[in-house]
């Protein structure tokens, strides 16, 4: 039995009088918390650790981040996250660093970062397996205030790097630049201009996927489109020439930001996750969407939704075969503290989802999570305000259980994701529902009378209700309840209608 306190609403003239109403429902639905996940492991004790990234190969896990403005730091585990080596500071003392980027390739590990000494430069360090690292090397050491937010990728002996220039070139504009090294950083090719962004950008991402270089950015696109959008550029000749701009997020006036990028080398599919504000106009929080390309980034016809409460931020994704993994910071329990880390998983490329799992329950913010998949395990890192002062890095791992096999389609427990917007509503209400089985949505008033019902099919459904009962009459103002019917899972939502 789950007890839910809801607010009843009576309309007296133009005023609302809120009444407390205790309604007890028997539900087959609950939010999974920590299921299948290890306890959180604290990795650092210095405070001010931010911007973590994580990759894994077999049982070796690598984490990079930056400590305040002081160092780009690294830590690894050689036993699948059970024990961890001591942290290593890769950047030099007195060099302020930010935006670390971690890549793993055939030759080992590459970490790049934005470096500031006298000039803004790109720093990088290389390692075969993470036990020892090369001394920092630098690019653009003679151009003042030039490099901004570098991103990198590796393939064999080739290193690829993009960055945004804070200085005008001969055109009088600031370019998004690309350059590469075919001998793993010994020598560098001439830079290539990918595009001229409309303004200073948010993020840059780069990935090499099955013969295609994909560069993704977030920011203002042009003077015709308000707000931030996610767009990309692709190259099939290792970055010597680049395509025109390709839209990835919807071409509308709403914000799409905080992108992440993943590649499936086996299938050639590319996925980009982002926070989208189509159902939530508040800055920085919205729903987590993922766009998927089947043709190496040329077109992005498949967009799926991983969260539904309009409170998500800073997603990261990975995928294996048809299995999509998504993680993000979420403020749906802001009354309990701050952001917490949530996870969702789909076995059919986002058509249906297993259901959101809450991975943290800290006293302060749990923020900026990253995940990676290797050898049947999901590894997650984030920074957390659980300890004062400052914030430290934490880690979790998910190991396979008997009910789930990665890279294969199986039957998973039924769950239903249901959201409504706007709420309160006036003329119409949109109901989004994702279900593993077909069923119906029933709408009840405060007296328990069913006033309308809509059928839905397996998968994603969109229902528009015009605030009318089954006889076609407009309903009055007040509190109503939406309840799902079908299968074993049940979801109940409170909605408020204002005329």
Secondary structure, DSSP 8 states (H G I E B T S, - for coil): -EEEEEEEEEEETTEEEEEEEEEEE--S---EESTTB---EE---SS-EEEEEEEEETTEEEEEEEETTTEEEEEEESSTTSS----EE-S-TT-EEEEEEEEEETTEEEEEEEEESSSEEEEEEEESSSSS----EEE--SSTT-EEEEEEEEETTEEEEEEEESS--TTSS--EEEEEETTTTSS----EEEE--SS--S-EEEEEETTEEEEEEEEE--TTS-SEEEEEEEESSTTSS----EE-S-SSSS-EEEEEEEE-TTT--EEEEEEE-TT--STT-BEEEEEEESSTTS---EEEE---SS-EEEEEEEEETTEEEEEEEE-TTTTTSS-EEEEEEESSTTSS----EE----SS-EEEEEEEEETTEEEEEEEE-SSSSS-EEEEEEE---TT--TTS-------EEEEEESSSBSS-EEEEEEESS-EEEEEE-TTS-EEEEEEE-SEEEEEEE-SB-TTS-B--SEEEEEEEESSS---EEEEEE--
